[in-house]
Amino acid sequence: MAQINVVDQANKAVGKRELNPAVFGLETDAGFVHRVYTALAMAQRAGTHSTKTRAEVSGGGKKPWKQKGTGRARQGSTRAAQWRHGGTAHGPRPHDYTTRINKKERNKAICMALSDCLRDGRLTVINKIELAGIKTKDFASIVDALGADKGVFVLGGPDNVVELSARNLPAARIVLDGQLSLHDLLKCDRLVLTEAAVEKLEGRLA
């Protein structure tokens, strides 16, 4: 079972914690994680892009000129793709990009990403985050102490003071344990979990 130091807001060790190997001790399958990540990213696409074909563009019912004898190329409609105001040939059409990924696959990919964070030394477990009031400067000092300039902070429950104090720091992101995404885990330089968040993640993912 993996063990990690628990630190306070000043990044001083205050204890140790055992981590559930079912969540933080998995071997990484890069192909599996990539498949899940791609499916989740594709699901964010609206798929509403559209162009009109020559059949859908208004006008063009009459043949521009007779078939033969003019010396010009034959044309059947002024709404063909080569004409100005004509339709678009092979243009984008509405499309559903979603790929079905079930809940077990999503959770397994997140566990693999969490395990990677631990192995790579990008995981920090903090006992709690407490601020006296809504002040960006106070939260920025915690970010500096933990070396989490481009980090994701995961809370075990809603905390309006912390969330509002962090919103003006573009590189630091605050999420709740249920909002933690695979994108967050793969893109962040440092992952900071409160002890309450660790308990909830282990209870939900194990």
Backbone as numpy.savetxt, mean C-alpha at the origin, in Angstrom:
# Nx Ny Nz CAx CAy CAz Cx Cy Cz
11.91 -19.48 19.88 11.06 -18.28 19.88 11.94 -17.04 19.88
11.63 -16.09 18.99 12.44 -14.87 18.88 12.22 -13.97 20.09
13.27 -13.27 20.45 13.21 -12.34 21.58 13.72 -10.98 21.11
13.08 -9.92 21.58 13.46 -8.58 21.17 13.43 -7.65 22.37
14.31 -6.65 22.34 14.32 -5.65 23.40 13.12 -4.72 23.26
12.54 -4.37 24.40 11.47 -3.38 24.44 12.08 -2.07 24.93
11.83 -0.99 24.18 12.43 0.31 24.52 11.34 1.30 24.90
11.78 2.42 25.49 10.84 3.50 25.79 10.95 4.56 24.70
10.32 5.70 24.93 10.28 6.75 23.92 11.64 7.39 23.67
12.57 7.21 24.62 13.93 7.74 24.45 14.87 6.68 23.87
14.31 5.54 23.45 15.06 4.43 22.87 16.01 3.78 23.87
15.59 3.74 25.13 16.35 3.05 26.17 15.64 1.75 26.51
16.42 0.66 26.60 15.83 -0.65 26.86 15.16 -0.68 28.23
13.93 -1.19 28.27 13.19 -1.30 29.53 12.78 -2.75 29.80
13.15 -3.65 28.91 12.80 -5.06 29.11 12.96 -5.86 27.83
12.52 -7.10 27.88 12.56 -7.98 26.71 11.20 -8.60 26.49
10.95 -9.05 25.27 9.65 -9.65 24.95 9.85 -10.81 23.98
9.14 -11.91 24.27 9.14 -13.04 23.36 8.12 -12.78 22.24
8.51 -13.05 21.01 7.63 -12.86 19.86 7.15 -14.20 19.33
5.91 -14.27 18.97 5.30 -15.51 18.47 5.94 -15.91 17.14
6.56 -17.09 17.06 7.22 -17.49 15.81 6.25 -17.69 14.65
4.97 -17.89 14.95 3.98 -18.05 13.87 3.75 -16.73 13.14
4.13 -15.62 13.77 3.94 -14.29 13.17 5.28 -13.67 12.79
6.29 -13.84 13.66 7.57 -13.16 13.47 8.72 -14.13 13.14
8.40 -15.40 12.87 9.47 -16.35 12.62 9.31 -17.15 11.34
8.61 -16.62 10.35 8.39 -17.35 9.11 9.53 -17.12 8.12
9.82 -18.15 7.33 10.76 -17.98 6.22 10.04 -17.25 5.09
10.77 -16.40 4.39 10.16 -15.59 3.35 10.11 -16.33 2.03
8.95 -16.27 1.40 8.77 -16.76 0.04 8.53 -15.53 -0.84
9.59 -15.07 -1.50 9.52 -13.81 -2.25 8.46 -13.86 -3.34
8.34 -15.00 -4.01 7.35 -15.13 -5.07 5.93 -15.02 -4.55
5.67 -15.64 -3.39 4.34 -15.59 -2.78 4.00 -14.16 -2.36
4.95 -13.50 -1.68 4.72 -12.12 -1.22 4.48 -11.20 -2.42
5.25 -11.40 -3.49 5.08 -10.57 -4.68 3.70 -10.76 -5.30
3.23 -12.00 -5.33 1.91 -12.27 -5.90 0.81 -11.58 -5.10
0.90 -11.66 -3.77 -0.11 -11.03 -2.92 -0.03 -9.50 -3.05
1.19 -8.97 -3.04 1.36 -7.51 -3.15 0.81 -7.00 -4.49
1.09 -7.72 -5.56 0.60 -7.31 -6.88 -0.92 -7.33 -6.93
-1.52 -8.37 -6.35 -2.98 -8.47 -6.35 -3.60 -7.33 -5.56
-3.01 -6.98 -4.42 -3.54 -5.89 -3.61 -3.37 -4.55 -4.33
-2.23 -4.38 -5.01 -2.00 -3.13 -5.74 -2.96 -3.00 -6.92
-3.18 -4.09 -7.63 -4.09 -4.05 -8.78 -5.53 -3.76 -8.34
-5.88 -4.20 -7.14 -7.23 -3.97 -6.65 -7.50 -2.49 -6.39
-6.43 -1.69 -6.27 -6.59 -0.26 -6.05 -6.94 0.48 -7.34
-6.79 -0.18 -8.50 -7.07 0.48 -9.77 -8.58 0.54 -10.00
-9.05 1.71 -10.42 -10.48 1.88 -10.66 -10.92 1.13 -11.91
-10.04 1.09 -12.92 -10.39 0.38 -14.15 -11.45 1.09 -14.96
-11.63 2.40 -14.77 -12.68 3.14 -15.46 -12.18 3.85 -16.71
-10.91 3.64 -17.08 -10.37 4.29 -18.28 -11.14 3.82 -19.51
-11.42 4.73 -20.44 -12.23 4.37 -21.59 -11.99 5.32 -22.75
-12.05 4.80 -23.95 -12.03 5.61 -25.17 -13.17 5.14 -26.07
-13.52 5.98 -27.04 -14.61 5.63 -27.95 -14.05 5.04 -29.24
-14.66 3.98 -29.69 -14.30 3.40 -30.99 -15.03 4.18 -32.08
-14.74 3.86 -33.32 -15.39 4.56 -34.45 -16.90 4.33 -34.45
-17.35 3.25 -33.83 -18.78 2.97 -33.77 -19.48 3.84 -32.74
-18.71 4.38 -31.78 -19.31 5.15 -30.69 -19.20 6.66 -30.87
-18.33 7.11 -31.78 -18.15 8.55 -31.99 -19.33 9.08 -32.80
-19.81 10.25 -32.42 -20.96 10.85 -33.11 -20.57 11.30 -34.51
-21.47 11.09 -35.47 -21.26 11.56 -36.84 -20.65 10.49 -37.72
-20.28 10.94 -38.94 -19.59 10.05 -39.86 -20.46 9.07 -40.58
-21.76 9.35 -40.67 -22.65 8.39 -41.33 -22.51 8.38 -42.85
-22.13 9.50 -43.41 -22.07 9.60 -44.87 -20.66 9.31 -45.38
-20.58 8.64 -46.50 -19.28 8.38 -47.12 -18.71 9.71 -47.60
-17.43 10.06 -47.23 -16.88 11.39 -47.55 -16.86 11.70 -49.05
-16.51 10.75 -49.87 -16.52 10.92 -51.33 -16.69 9.55 -51.98
-16.96 9.58 -53.24 -17.25 8.33 -53.93 -16.03 7.41 -53.92
-16.27 6.15 -54.13 -15.24 5.14 -53.98 -14.11 5.31 -55.01
-14.49 5.61 -56.25 -13.48 5.62 -57.33 -13.49 6.95 -58.08
-12.37 7.23 -58.73 -12.32 8.33 -59.67 -11.86 9.67 -59.11
-11.63 9.77 -57.82 -11.21 11.05 -57.25 -9.70 11.17 -57.16
-8.99 10.09 -57.24 -7.54 10.10 -57.07 -7.11 10.04 -55.62
-8.08 10.08 -54.74 -7.74 10.00 -53.31 -8.00 8.59 -52.78
-7.44 8.32 -51.61 -7.66 7.00 -51.00 -9.13 6.83 -50.64
-9.59 5.62 -50.78 -11.00 5.35 -50.48 -11.26 5.52 -48.98
-12.38 6.11 -48.65 -12.77 6.33 -47.26 -14.25 6.00 -47.12
-14.57 5.35 -46.01 -15.96 4.99 -45.78 -16.63 5.86 -44.73
-15.83 6.50 -43.87 -16.41 7.30 -42.79 -15.37 8.32 -42.31
-15.85 9.49 -41.88 -14.94 10.50 -41.32 -14.68 10.25 -39.84
-15.19 9.15 -39.33 -14.96 8.83 -37.92 -14.03 7.63 -37.77
-13.33 7.27 -38.85 -12.30 6.24 -38.75 -11.11 6.77 -37.96
-10.26 5.88 -37.49 -9.20 6.26 -36.56 -8.21 7.25 -37.15
-8.02 7.25 -38.47 -7.02 8.14 -39.07 -7.53 9.57 -39.27
-8.81 9.77 -39.02 -9.39 11.11 -39.20 -9.39 11.89 -37.88
-9.27 13.22 -38.03 -9.46 14.10 -36.86 -10.90 13.95 -36.39
-11.08 13.88 -35.10 -12.38 13.63 -34.46 -12.86 12.20 -34.69
-11.98 11.34 -35.19 -12.36 9.95 -35.39 -12.25 9.15 -34.11
-12.65 7.90 -34.16 -12.56 7.03 -33.00 -11.12 6.59 -32.73
-10.92 5.92 -31.61 -9.60 5.42 -31.22 -9.53 3.93 -31.48
-8.49 3.52 -32.18 -8.31 2.09 -32.45 -7.51 1.44 -31.32
-8.02 0.36 -30.80 -7.34 -0.41 -29.75 -7.03 0.44 -28.51
-7.90 1.35 -28.17 -7.71 2.19 -26.98 -8.12 1.47 -25.71
-7.84 2.07 -24.55 -8.22 1.44 -23.28 -9.72 1.36 -23.10
-10.17 0.27 -22.49 -11.59 0.06 -22.21 -11.75 -0.25 -20.73
-12.94 -0.03 -20.17 -13.16 -0.37 -18.75 -12.78 -1.82 -18.47
-12.10 -2.01 -17.34 -11.54 -3.35 -17.06 -11.48 -3.56 -15.55
-11.82 -4.75 -15.12 -11.73 -5.12 -13.71 -10.38 -5.80 -13.46
-9.52 -5.14 -12.68 -8.17 -5.64 -12.47 -8.03 -6.53 -11.24
-9.09 -6.69 -10.48 -8.98 -7.42 -9.21 -8.63 -8.88 -9.43
-7.76 -9.39 -8.56 -7.41 -10.80 -8.52 -7.77 -11.32 -7.13
-8.43 -12.43 -7.06 -8.91 -12.91 -5.78 -7.76 -13.40 -4.90
-7.61 -12.78 -3.75 -6.64 -13.22 -2.74 -7.42 -13.43 -1.45
-7.36 -14.63 -0.89 -8.15 -14.86 0.32 -7.45 -14.34 1.57
-8.17 -14.33 2.65 -7.70 -13.72 3.90 -6.45 -14.43 4.44
-6.40 -15.75 4.34 -5.24 -16.49 4.84 -3.98 -16.12 4.08
-4.11 -15.92 2.77 -2.94 -15.54 1.97 -2.45 -14.15 2.34
-3.38 -13.21 2.53 -3.00 -11.85 2.93 -2.28 -11.86 4.28
-2.85 -12.60 5.23 -2.25 -12.65 6.56 -0.87 -13.32 6.54
-0.74 -14.36 5.74 0.56 -15.06 5.65 1.62 -14.14 5.06
1.26 -13.36 4.05 2.21 -12.42 3.44 2.63 -11.35 4.44
1.69 -10.88 5.24 2.01 -9.87 6.27 2.95 -10.48 7.31
2.70 -11.73 7.72 3.58 -12.39 8.68 4.99 -12.55 8.12
5.10 -12.88 6.85 6.43 -12.99 6.23 7.14 -11.64 6.22
6.40 -10.57 5.93 7.00 -9.24 5.92 7.41 -8.81 7.33
6.61 -9.16 8.34 6.97 -8.86 9.73 8.23 -9.63 10.12
8.31 -10.88 9.70 9.49 -11.69 10.00 10.74 -11.10 9.35
10.58 -10.59 8.14 11.70 -9.94 7.45 12.16 -8.69 8.21
11.21 -7.91 8.70 11.55 -6.70 9.47 12.39 -7.07 10.69
12.00 -8.16 11.36 12.75 -8.61 12.54 14.14 -9.08 12.16
14.26 -9.89 11.11 15.57 -10.42 10.70 16.50 -9.31 10.23
15.94 -8.31 9.56 16.76 -7.22 9.01 17.09 -6.14 10.03
16.57 -6.28 11.25 16.83 -5.27 12.27 16.05 -3.99 12.07
14.93 -4.07 11.33 14.11 -2.88 11.08 12.92 -2.78 12.04
12.83 -3.73 12.98 11.69 -3.75 13.89 12.08 -3.20 15.26
11.26 -2.29 15.77 11.42 -1.76 17.13 10.12 -1.95 17.88
10.21 -2.47 19.08 9.03 -2.60 19.94 9.17 -1.59 21.07
8.19 -0.72 21.19 8.20 0.34 22.21 7.10 0.05 23.21
7.38 0.34 24.48 6.39 -0.01 25.50 5.08 0.78 25.33
5.19 2.06 25.00 4.00 2.89 24.77 4.44 4.22 24.17
3.49 4.90 23.56 3.73 6.26 23.06 2.74 7.17 23.75
3.27 8.07 24.56 2.42 9.01 25.31 2.92 10.42 25.10
2.01 11.32 24.81 2.33 12.73 24.64 1.44 13.55 25.55
2.00 14.64 26.10 1.25 15.49 27.01 0.14 16.24 26.28
0.39 16.55 25.02 -0.60 17.28 24.23 -0.29 17.12 22.76
-1.14 17.71 21.93 -0.95 17.63 20.48 0.16 18.58 20.08
1.34 18.02 19.82 2.48 18.85 19.47 3.40 18.05 18.55
3.59 18.55 17.34 4.41 17.85 16.36 5.85 17.71 16.84
6.35 18.76 17.51 7.74 18.76 17.96 8.01 17.61 18.93
7.04 17.33 19.80 7.21 16.24 20.78 7.27 14.88 20.08
6.41 14.70 19.08 6.44 13.42 18.38 7.69 13.31 17.52
8.14 14.43 16.96 9.36 14.42 16.14 10.57 14.00 16.97
10.58 14.36 18.25 11.70 13.97 19.11 11.71 12.45 19.33
10.53 11.83 19.39 10.45 10.37 19.51 10.95 9.72 18.23
10.55 10.28 17.08 10.99 9.76 15.79 12.51 9.80 15.69
13.10 10.92 16.11 14.56 11.07 16.05 15.25 10.07 16.98
14.69 9.90 18.18 15.30 9.00 19.16 15.29 7.54 18.66
14.22 7.17 17.95 14.10 5.79 17.47 14.74 5.59 16.10
15.19 6.67 15.48 15.77 6.55 14.14 14.75 6.11 13.12
13.53 6.64 13.26 12.43 6.21 12.39 11.94 7.37 11.52
12.89 8.04 10.87 12.51 9.18 10.03 11.54 8.75 8.92
11.77 7.59 8.34 10.84 7.05 7.36 10.29 5.75 7.93
9.43 5.92 8.93 8.96 4.75 9.66 7.45 4.68 9.73
6.97 3.48 10.07 5.55 3.25 10.30 5.37 2.92 11.77
4.52 3.67 12.44 4.23 3.47 13.87 2.86 2.80 13.97
2.83 1.64 14.63 1.59 0.88 14.74 1.11 0.94 16.18
-0.11 1.46 16.36 -0.70 1.59 17.68 -1.68 0.46 17.93
-1.85 0.13 19.20 -2.80 -0.92 19.55 -4.24 -0.45 19.59
-4.45 0.86 19.57 -5.79 1.41 19.60 -5.76 2.88 19.21
-6.91 3.48 18.95 -6.95 4.89 18.54 -6.35 5.80 19.61
-5.55 6.76 19.18 -4.96 7.76 20.07 -4.93 9.07 19.30
-5.92 9.91 19.55 -6.09 11.15 18.79 -4.90 12.09 18.96
-4.32 12.12 20.15 -3.20 13.02 20.42 -1.99 12.63 19.57
-1.66 11.35 19.56 -0.51 10.88 18.78 -0.76 11.04 17.28
-1.94 10.69 16.83 -2.25 10.76 15.40 -2.19 12.19 14.89
-2.71 13.14 15.65 -2.69 14.54 15.22 -1.28 15.14 15.33
-0.50 14.66 16.28 0.86 15.17 16.44 1.76 14.70 15.29
1.42 13.56 14.69 2.27 12.98 13.65 1.87 13.38 12.24
0.71 13.99 12.06 0.21 14.16 10.70 1.00 15.18 9.89
1.77 16.06 10.53 2.57 17.03 9.79 3.98 16.52 9.47
4.25 15.28 9.84 5.54 14.67 9.50 5.30 13.74 8.32
5.64 14.17 7.11 5.27 13.40 5.92 5.89 12.01 5.84
7.07 11.82 6.44 7.75 10.53 6.32 7.31 9.53 7.38
6.69 10.01 8.46 6.25 9.11 9.54 4.76 8.83 9.36
4.39 7.58 9.48 3.00 7.18 9.26 2.48 6.47 10.50
1.29 6.86 10.92 0.63 6.24 12.08 -0.52 5.38 11.58
-0.53 4.10 11.98 -1.65 3.21 11.64 -2.03 2.41 12.88
-3.25 1.91 12.87 -3.68 0.98 13.91 -3.33 -0.44 13.47
-3.35 -1.38 14.41 -2.90 -2.73 14.09 -3.72 -3.36 12.96
-5.01 -3.04 12.91 -5.86 -3.60 11.86 -5.70 -2.93 10.51
-5.00 -1.77 10.48 -4.79 -1.04 9.23 -3.44 -1.33 8.60
-2.60 -2.08 9.29 -1.26 -2.34 8.79 -1.33 -3.13 7.48
-0.71 -2.60 6.43 -0.79 -3.22 5.12 0.57 -3.78 4.70
0.53 -4.65 3.70 1.76 -5.22 3.16 2.62 -4.13 2.54
1.98 -3.15 1.92 2.72 -2.02 1.32 3.53 -1.29 2.40
2.90 -1.02 3.56 3.60 -0.34 4.65 4.85 -1.11 5.07
4.70 -2.42 5.20 5.80 -3.24 5.70 6.96 -3.33 4.71
6.64 -3.36 3.41 7.69 -3.50 2.40 8.41 -2.18 2.11
7.73 -1.06 2.33 8.29 0.23 1.92 8.95 1.00 3.06
8.64 0.68 4.31 9.16 1.48 5.42 10.61 1.11 5.74
11.37 2.09 6.22 12.74 1.85 6.67 12.76 1.28 8.08
11.77 1.64 8.88 11.69 1.13 10.26 10.23 0.95 10.65
9.96 -0.17 11.30 8.63 -0.48 11.80 8.65 -0.40 13.32
7.80 0.45 13.88 7.73 0.64 15.33 6.38 0.13 15.81
6.40 -0.92 16.65 5.18 -1.49 17.20 5.10 -1.21 18.69
3.96 -0.75 19.15 3.76 -0.68 20.60 3.50 -2.09 21.11
3.70 -2.31 22.41 3.46 -3.65 22.96 2.00 -4.06 22.78
1.10 -3.08 22.89 -0.32 -3.38 22.68 -0.57 -3.82 21.25
0.13 -3.22 20.29 -0.03 -3.60 18.89 0.52 -5.00 18.64
1.63 -5.34 19.29 2.21 -6.69 19.14 1.21 -7.74 19.62
0.60 -7.49 20.76 -0.38 -8.44 21.29 -1.55 -8.65 20.33
-2.04 -7.53 19.77 -3.18 -7.64 18.87 -2.80 -8.31 17.55
-1.62 -8.00 17.03 -1.17 -8.64 15.79 -0.99 -10.14 15.98
-0.38 -10.52 17.11 -0.19 -11.95 17.37 -1.52 -12.65 17.55
-2.47 -11.99 18.22 -3.79 -12.60 18.41 -4.56 -12.74 17.12
-4.35 -11.80 16.18 -5.11 -11.81 14.94 -4.48 -12.67 13.86
-3.13 -12.72 13.83 -2.44 -13.38 12.73 -1.94 -14.79 13.05
-1.75 -15.08 14.32 -1.18 -16.39 14.70 -2.17 -17.52 14.41
